[in-house]
Amino acid sequence: MNAFKEGWFSEINNDLWPGISVSLQVDHVLHQEKSQYQDILVLDTKSHGKTLVLDGIIQCTERDEFAYQEMISLLALCSHPNPKDVLIVGGGDGGVSREVVKHPNVERVNQVEIDPGVLNVARTYLPFMAQGLDHPKVTLHVGDGFEFMKKHCGQFDVIITDSSDPVGPAECLFQQSYFELMKTALKPNGLICSQAGTSWANLGHVARTLSHCESYYAVAAYGVASVPTYPTGQIGFVLGSLNPETKFDEPVKIFTEEELDEMKLRYYNDKVHRAAFVLPRFAEKILKKSSAMKK
C-alpha cells in the first residue's frame, strides 16, 4: 500500500493528482492497521511531527494541520449570522471539532464518524487534535453520516463535511445526492462547507463538486487555503447557503486580534477569509463557465 524507501514515506499514486507524490522523512512508524473501512497509518516524521495517513494519502500533519482545520470550520461559521447547531460529518481526528467549538455562538455540535479506528488512533497518537472529540459541546456518533442526516431533518445551522479524498469510504460524500441530503438536514438559511480538492491538480473534480452544490443551494462558492503537505500545497472548500443574501467572501463575524489570540488561531482572520475566494484566472474562468453551462 505505502511506499517506504530509505527512511521516507511517499504517497501512493492517485488519479486525482497524477504524477504528484508528497514525501516525508520518517523517524518511526507509530501505528499501522487495516480497519473495516481503510488502511490507517500513523508516522512520526522528521520535519512535520505526527502524521495521519489513510489509504496511502496524507490526511494531516502536526506541523500544518491547523490551516485546514481552521479554514474548513471558520469559513462556514463566520458566514452564518448565528451558528448555534453544527453537524460535522467525518473529522475523526478531532481537528475540526476543536476549531468549531471556539466560535462563541456555537452551542451544540453533533459529529458523525464512520470509522472507530480513526477515533482510537487520534486519541492515542494525535491528542493535539483529538481534544475536540471530547469537548462538552460535542456529541460524538459512530456511524454513517447519510443515515444520521436522514433522521435529523431541519436541525442544523451549519454542516461541515471533513472527508478524506473521493476514494474508498469518502467517495459518496462528493456525489450530488449527498448535497441534496445535507439540504434536508439544514434549518432555513443554513449553510454547508465541504472539502473539495485542489484546482491545481484536478479542476474538473472541483467544478463537478461545485456544480452539485449549485444544484441545491441559493448561493455557492469555492474557497482555498494553503496546506503545504497536501498535493500542490493547496486545498479547496465548496460552500453553499440556503439564504440568497449570503456573501461568502464577506464574513458576518469578525474577531478582534485579542479574540483571535484567545481562540489560539494561527491561520484564519477576516482578511484571510476574504482572500480565500480570490481565485487565479484559470480556475475562475473554468468554474464560471461550468456554472453558466449548468444554468
Buried (B, 14 or more C-beta within 10 A) or exposed (E): EBEEEEEEBBBEEBEBBEEBEBBBEBEEEBBBEEBEBBBBBBBBBEEBBBBBBBBBBBBBBBBBBBBBBBBBBBBBBBBBEEBBBBBBBBBBBBBBBBBBBBBEBBBBBBBBBBBBBBBBBBBEBBEBBBBBBEBEBBEBBEEBBBEBBEEBEEBBBBBBBBBBBBBBBBEBBBBBEBBEBBBEBBBEBBBBBBBBBBBBBBBEBBBBBBBBBBBBBBBBBBBBBBBEBBBBEBBBBBBBBBBEEBEBBEBEBEBEEEBBEEBEBEBBBBEBBBEBBEBEEEBBEBBEEBBEEEE
